[in-house]
Amino acid sequence: MQVDNRFLDDLARVANGAVGALSGVREEVEAMVRQRAERLLADMDLVTREEFEAVKAVAAKARLEQEALEDRVATLEAALAELQKPKRSKTKATGGKKASAPK
């Protein structure tokens, strides 16, 4: 029985050592993968979330300003069109006679 117990103890120690070694290898592999991923992302020239949100806010503000300017231009064009309409002459309003100036 003593031999079996010693054999099992040795087997447990070897298995424990293998698990410890595999754990160390796993940590090294994870570190290498993380380093490669960070390098790849750095090479892709991506923006941070904060930069993206800032540009998004600027774009939204510019869009609102553009819409306001479109409305303003439409109003000004309507006013210009109204001013450019031919005015009715005074001769048509008085039935073909010119209106006399007050004396």
ABEGO torsion letter per residue (X at the ends): XAAAAAAAAAAAAAAAAAAAAAAAAAAAAAAAAAAAAAAAAAAAGBBBAAAAAAAAAAAAAAAAAAAAAAAAAAAAAAAAAAAABBBBBAAAAAGGBBBBBBX
